[in-house]
Amino acid sequence: MNLTTTILTTTIIPLILITFNHLAPKTNPDMEKLSPYECGFSPLENARLPLSIQFFLIAIFFLLFDLEIALLLPIPWALNTSTTTTTWMLLLIFLLTLGLAYEWSQGALDWTK
C-alpha cells in the first residue's frame, strides 16, 4: 500500500464516521441516565447503608481471573522454549479450575441468596 492510499484511507474513514454521527438522531436521556450514581443507590438516601458482601466477592473473582489472564498471556511465546512452562501453565489452570469449582459448590457464585 503506498502513502497516498494510506493517507486517503485514514482521512476518509473518520470523515464518514463524523458525518454519520451528525446525521444520527439525537436522543433525550431521562433523569436516571443523567444521575451521577450508577451503583443502584439513590443519591438522596443515607450514605451509610450496608453493602452486600456479594459485591466484594464478585470484585475478588474478577481480580483473580484478571490475574490469571495476565499470567497466561505470555505462554504462547514461551511454549517453544521448554516443557517446564507447559507444566506450570497446566498446573495454574488446574488450580484455578479447582478453586472455581469449590467456590461454585459452596454457593459463593449464587447471586440470589
PyMOL CGO cylinders between C-alpha atoms (Angstrom):
from pymol import cmd
from pymol.cgo import CYLINDER

trace = [
    CYLINDER, 0.00, 0.00, 0.00, 1.50, 3.30, -0.93, 0.3, 1, 1, 1, 1, 1, 1,
    CYLINDER, 1.50, 3.30, -0.93, 1.48, 6.51, 1.08, 0.3, 1, 1, 1, 1, 1, 1,
    CYLINDER, 1.48, 6.51, 1.08, -1.30, 8.20, -0.88, 0.3, 1, 1, 1, 1, 1, 1,
    CYLINDER, -1.30, 8.20, -0.88, -3.72, 5.32, -0.32, 0.3, 1, 1, 1, 1, 1, 1,
    CYLINDER, -3.72, 5.32, -0.32, -2.91, 5.24, 3.38, 0.3, 1, 1, 1, 1, 1, 1,
    CYLINDER, -2.91, 5.24, 3.38, -3.46, 8.98, 3.79, 0.3, 1, 1, 1, 1, 1, 1,
    CYLINDER, -3.46, 8.98, 3.79, -6.74, 8.84, 1.86, 0.3, 1, 1, 1, 1, 1, 1,
    CYLINDER, -6.74, 8.84, 1.86, -7.99, 5.90, 3.91, 0.3, 1, 1, 1, 1, 1, 1,
    CYLINDER, -7.99, 5.90, 3.91, -7.08, 7.49, 7.23, 0.3, 1, 1, 1, 1, 1, 1,
    CYLINDER, -7.08, 7.49, 7.23, -8.86, 10.72, 6.35, 0.3, 1, 1, 1, 1, 1, 1,
    CYLINDER, -8.86, 10.72, 6.35, -11.94, 9.36, 4.58, 0.3, 1, 1, 1, 1, 1, 1,
    CYLINDER, -11.94, 9.36, 4.58, -12.96, 6.83, 7.26, 0.3, 1, 1, 1, 1, 1, 1,
    CYLINDER, -12.96, 6.83, 7.26, -13.02, 9.40, 10.14, 0.3, 1, 1, 1, 1, 1, 1,
    CYLINDER, -13.02, 9.40, 10.14, -14.86, 11.89, 7.92, 0.3, 1, 1, 1, 1, 1, 1,
    CYLINDER, -14.86, 11.89, 7.92, -17.52, 9.28, 7.14, 0.3, 1, 1, 1, 1, 1, 1,
    CYLINDER, -17.52, 9.28, 7.14, -17.88, 8.45, 10.85, 0.3, 1, 1, 1, 1, 1, 1,
    CYLINDER, -17.88, 8.45, 10.85, -18.16, 12.13, 11.80, 0.3, 1, 1, 1, 1, 1, 1,
    CYLINDER, -18.16, 12.13, 11.80, -20.82, 12.62, 9.12, 0.3, 1, 1, 1, 1, 1, 1,
    CYLINDER, -20.82, 12.62, 9.12, -22.83, 9.63, 10.35, 0.3, 1, 1, 1, 1, 1, 1,
    CYLINDER, -22.83, 9.63, 10.35, -22.58, 10.96, 13.91, 0.3, 1, 1, 1, 1, 1, 1,
    CYLINDER, -22.58, 10.96, 13.91, -24.04, 14.32, 12.89, 0.3, 1, 1, 1, 1, 1, 1,
    CYLINDER, -24.04, 14.32, 12.89, -26.80, 12.68, 10.86, 0.3, 1, 1, 1, 1, 1, 1,
    CYLINDER, -26.80, 12.68, 10.86, -27.82, 10.25, 13.61, 0.3, 1, 1, 1, 1, 1, 1,
    CYLINDER, -27.82, 10.25, 13.61, -30.93, 11.24, 15.57, 0.3, 1, 1, 1, 1, 1, 1,
    CYLINDER, -30.93, 11.24, 15.57, -30.32, 12.90, 18.90, 0.3, 1, 1, 1, 1, 1, 1,
    CYLINDER, -30.32, 12.90, 18.90, -31.62, 11.10, 21.98, 0.3, 1, 1, 1, 1, 1, 1,
    CYLINDER, -31.62, 11.10, 21.98, -33.17, 12.69, 25.03, 0.3, 1, 1, 1, 1, 1, 1,
    CYLINDER, -33.17, 12.69, 25.03, -31.80, 10.93, 28.13, 0.3, 1, 1, 1, 1, 1, 1,
    CYLINDER, -31.80, 10.93, 28.13, -34.05, 10.66, 31.17, 0.3, 1, 1, 1, 1, 1, 1,
    CYLINDER, -34.05, 10.66, 31.17, -33.16, 11.67, 34.72, 0.3, 1, 1, 1, 1, 1, 1,
    CYLINDER, -33.16, 11.67, 34.72, -31.85, 8.21, 35.65, 0.3, 1, 1, 1, 1, 1, 1,
    CYLINDER, -31.85, 8.21, 35.65, -29.31, 8.31, 32.84, 0.3, 1, 1, 1, 1, 1, 1,
    CYLINDER, -29.31, 8.31, 32.84, -28.15, 11.76, 33.94, 0.3, 1, 1, 1, 1, 1, 1,
    CYLINDER, -28.15, 11.76, 33.94, -27.73, 10.68, 37.56, 0.3, 1, 1, 1, 1, 1, 1,
    CYLINDER, -27.73, 10.68, 37.56, -24.09, 10.54, 38.71, 0.3, 1, 1, 1, 1, 1, 1,
    CYLINDER, -24.09, 10.54, 38.71, -24.73, 7.36, 40.72, 0.3, 1, 1, 1, 1, 1, 1,
    CYLINDER, -24.73, 7.36, 40.72, -24.67, 4.11, 38.79, 0.3, 1, 1, 1, 1, 1, 1,
    CYLINDER, -24.67, 4.11, 38.79, -24.38, 1.63, 41.65, 0.3, 1, 1, 1, 1, 1, 1,
    CYLINDER, -24.38, 1.63, 41.65, -28.09, 1.31, 42.33, 0.3, 1, 1, 1, 1, 1, 1,
    CYLINDER, -28.09, 1.31, 42.33, -28.27, 3.64, 45.32, 0.3, 1, 1, 1, 1, 1, 1,
    CYLINDER, -28.27, 3.64, 45.32, -30.30, 6.82, 45.38, 0.3, 1, 1, 1, 1, 1, 1,
    CYLINDER, -30.30, 6.82, 45.38, -28.09, 9.88, 45.95, 0.3, 1, 1, 1, 1, 1, 1,
    CYLINDER, -28.09, 9.88, 45.95, -30.69, 11.28, 48.34, 0.3, 1, 1, 1, 1, 1, 1,
    CYLINDER, -30.69, 11.28, 48.34, -30.65, 8.32, 50.76, 0.3, 1, 1, 1, 1, 1, 1,
    CYLINDER, -30.65, 8.32, 50.76, -28.34, 7.70, 53.68, 0.3, 1, 1, 1, 1, 1, 1,
    CYLINDER, -28.34, 7.70, 53.68, -24.77, 7.03, 52.55, 0.3, 1, 1, 1, 1, 1, 1,
    CYLINDER, -24.77, 7.03, 52.55, -24.14, 4.58, 55.43, 0.3, 1, 1, 1, 1, 1, 1,
    CYLINDER, -24.14, 4.58, 55.43, -26.29, 1.75, 54.08, 0.3, 1, 1, 1, 1, 1, 1,
    CYLINDER, -26.29, 1.75, 54.08, -24.69, -1.68, 54.46, 0.3, 1, 1, 1, 1, 1, 1,
    CYLINDER, -24.69, -1.68, 54.46, -23.23, -3.05, 51.25, 0.3, 1, 1, 1, 1, 1, 1,
    CYLINDER, -23.23, -3.05, 51.25, -23.82, -6.67, 50.35, 0.3, 1, 1, 1, 1, 1, 1,
    CYLINDER, -23.82, -6.67, 50.35, -20.80, -8.98, 50.56, 0.3, 1, 1, 1, 1, 1, 1,
    CYLINDER, -20.80, -8.98, 50.56, -21.70, -10.29, 47.09, 0.3, 1, 1, 1, 1, 1, 1,
    CYLINDER, -21.70, -10.29, 47.09, -20.29, -7.11, 45.54, 0.3, 1, 1, 1, 1, 1, 1,
    CYLINDER, -20.29, -7.11, 45.54, -16.94, -7.77, 47.21, 0.3, 1, 1, 1, 1, 1, 1,
    CYLINDER, -16.94, -7.77, 47.21, -16.94, -11.43, 46.18, 0.3, 1, 1, 1, 1, 1, 1,
    CYLINDER, -16.94, -11.43, 46.18, -17.54, -10.56, 42.55, 0.3, 1, 1, 1, 1, 1, 1,
    CYLINDER, -17.54, -10.56, 42.55, -14.73, -8.00, 42.70, 0.3, 1, 1, 1, 1, 1, 1,
    CYLINDER, -14.73, -8.00, 42.70, -12.35, -10.58, 44.16, 0.3, 1, 1, 1, 1, 1, 1,
    CYLINDER, -12.35, -10.58, 44.16, -13.31, -13.12, 41.50, 0.3, 1, 1, 1, 1, 1, 1,
    CYLINDER, -13.31, -13.12, 41.50, -12.73, -10.51, 38.82, 0.3, 1, 1, 1, 1, 1, 1,
    CYLINDER, -12.73, -10.51, 38.82, -9.27, -9.72, 40.19, 0.3, 1, 1, 1, 1, 1, 1,
    CYLINDER, -9.27, -9.72, 40.19, -8.41, -13.41, 40.46, 0.3, 1, 1, 1, 1, 1, 1,
    CYLINDER, -8.41, -13.41, 40.46, -9.33, -14.21, 36.87, 0.3, 1, 1, 1, 1, 1, 1,
    CYLINDER, -9.33, -14.21, 36.87, -7.79, -10.98, 35.65, 0.3, 1, 1, 1, 1, 1, 1,
    CYLINDER, -7.79, -10.98, 35.65, -4.56, -12.12, 37.28, 0.3, 1, 1, 1, 1, 1, 1,
    CYLINDER, -4.56, -12.12, 37.28, -4.97, -15.48, 35.58, 0.3, 1, 1, 1, 1, 1, 1,
    CYLINDER, -4.97, -15.48, 35.58, -5.16, -13.81, 32.19, 0.3, 1, 1, 1, 1, 1, 1,
    CYLINDER, -5.16, -13.81, 32.19, -2.10, -11.71, 32.97, 0.3, 1, 1, 1, 1, 1, 1,
    CYLINDER, -2.10, -11.71, 32.97, -0.14, -14.81, 33.97, 0.3, 1, 1, 1, 1, 1, 1,
    CYLINDER, -0.14, -14.81, 33.97, -1.25, -16.89, 30.98, 0.3, 1, 1, 1, 1, 1, 1,
    CYLINDER, -1.25, -16.89, 30.98, -0.86, -14.20, 28.31, 0.3, 1, 1, 1, 1, 1, 1,
    CYLINDER, -0.86, -14.20, 28.31, 2.88, -14.75, 27.64, 0.3, 1, 1, 1, 1, 1, 1,
    CYLINDER, 2.88, -14.75, 27.64, 2.50, -18.54, 27.50, 0.3, 1, 1, 1, 1, 1, 1,
    CYLINDER, 2.50, -18.54, 27.50, 2.30, -18.89, 23.68, 0.3, 1, 1, 1, 1, 1, 1,
    CYLINDER, 2.30, -18.89, 23.68, 5.68, -17.18, 23.30, 0.3, 1, 1, 1, 1, 1, 1,
    CYLINDER, 5.68, -17.18, 23.30, 7.27, -19.35, 25.99, 0.3, 1, 1, 1, 1, 1, 1,
    CYLINDER, 7.27, -19.35, 25.99, 5.92, -22.70, 24.78, 0.3, 1, 1, 1, 1, 1, 1,
    CYLINDER, 5.92, -22.70, 24.78, 8.76, -23.19, 22.32, 0.3, 1, 1, 1, 1, 1, 1,
    CYLINDER, 8.76, -23.19, 22.32, 11.46, -22.90, 24.96, 0.3, 1, 1, 1, 1, 1, 1,
    CYLINDER, 11.46, -22.90, 24.96, 10.76, -25.73, 27.41, 0.3, 1, 1, 1, 1, 1, 1,
    CYLINDER, 10.76, -25.73, 27.41, 8.21, -28.20, 28.67, 0.3, 1, 1, 1, 1, 1, 1,
    CYLINDER, 8.21, -28.20, 28.67, 8.51, -26.73, 32.17, 0.3, 1, 1, 1, 1, 1, 1,
    CYLINDER, 8.51, -26.73, 32.17, 6.45, -23.75, 31.01, 0.3, 1, 1, 1, 1, 1, 1,
    CYLINDER, 6.45, -23.75, 31.01, 3.68, -26.02, 29.80, 0.3, 1, 1, 1, 1, 1, 1,
    CYLINDER, 3.68, -26.02, 29.80, 3.71, -27.90, 33.10, 0.3, 1, 1, 1, 1, 1, 1,
    CYLINDER, 3.71, -27.90, 33.10, 3.42, -24.70, 35.16, 0.3, 1, 1, 1, 1, 1, 1,
    CYLINDER, 3.42, -24.70, 35.16, 0.68, -23.39, 32.86, 0.3, 1, 1, 1, 1, 1, 1,
    CYLINDER, 0.68, -23.39, 32.86, -1.38, -26.57, 33.20, 0.3, 1, 1, 1, 1, 1, 1,
    CYLINDER, -1.38, -26.57, 33.20, -0.84, -26.58, 36.97, 0.3, 1, 1, 1, 1, 1, 1,
    CYLINDER, -0.84, -26.58, 36.97, -2.03, -22.96, 37.24, 0.3, 1, 1, 1, 1, 1, 1,
    CYLINDER, -2.03, -22.96, 37.24, -5.12, -23.63, 35.14, 0.3, 1, 1, 1, 1, 1, 1,
    CYLINDER, -5.12, -23.63, 35.14, -5.85, -26.79, 37.15, 0.3, 1, 1, 1, 1, 1, 1,
    CYLINDER, -5.85, -26.79, 37.15, -5.58, -24.98, 40.50, 0.3, 1, 1, 1, 1, 1, 1,
    CYLINDER, -5.58, -24.98, 40.50, -7.76, -22.10, 39.34, 0.3, 1, 1, 1, 1, 1, 1,
    CYLINDER, -7.76, -22.10, 39.34, -10.34, -24.55, 37.99, 0.3, 1, 1, 1, 1, 1, 1,
    CYLINDER, -10.34, -24.55, 37.99, -10.37, -26.37, 41.33, 0.3, 1, 1, 1, 1, 1, 1,
    CYLINDER, -10.37, -26.37, 41.33, -10.82, -23.06, 43.14, 0.3, 1, 1, 1, 1, 1, 1,
    CYLINDER, -10.82, -23.06, 43.14, -13.69, -22.08, 40.86, 0.3, 1, 1, 1, 1, 1, 1,
    CYLINDER, -13.69, -22.08, 40.86, -15.36, -25.47, 41.33, 0.3, 1, 1, 1, 1, 1, 1,
    CYLINDER, -15.36, -25.47, 41.33, -15.01, -25.13, 45.11, 0.3, 1, 1, 1, 1, 1, 1,
    CYLINDER, -15.01, -25.13, 45.11, -16.49, -21.62, 45.12, 0.3, 1, 1, 1, 1, 1, 1,
    CYLINDER, -16.49, -21.62, 45.12, -19.31, -22.80, 42.89, 0.3, 1, 1, 1, 1, 1, 1,
    CYLINDER, -19.31, -22.80, 42.89, -20.06, -25.79, 45.15, 0.3, 1, 1, 1, 1, 1, 1,
    CYLINDER, -20.06, -25.79, 45.15, -20.08, -23.56, 48.25, 0.3, 1, 1, 1, 1, 1, 1,
    CYLINDER, -20.08, -23.56, 48.25, -22.62, -21.24, 46.62, 0.3, 1, 1, 1, 1, 1, 1,
    CYLINDER, -22.62, -21.24, 46.62, -20.41, -18.15, 46.50, 0.3, 1, 1, 1, 1, 1, 1,
    CYLINDER, -20.41, -18.15, 46.50, -21.38, -17.54, 42.89, 0.3, 1, 1, 1, 1, 1, 1,
    CYLINDER, -21.38, -17.54, 42.89, -25.10, -17.72, 43.64, 0.3, 1, 1, 1, 1, 1, 1,
    CYLINDER, -25.10, -17.72, 43.64, -26.19, -14.11, 43.39, 0.3, 1, 1, 1, 1, 1, 1,
    CYLINDER, -26.19, -14.11, 43.39, -29.76, -14.67, 44.58, 0.3, 1, 1, 1, 1, 1, 1,
    CYLINDER, -29.76, -14.67, 44.58, -29.09, -15.73, 48.17, 0.3, 1, 1, 1, 1, 1, 1,
]
cmd.load_cgo(trace, "trace")
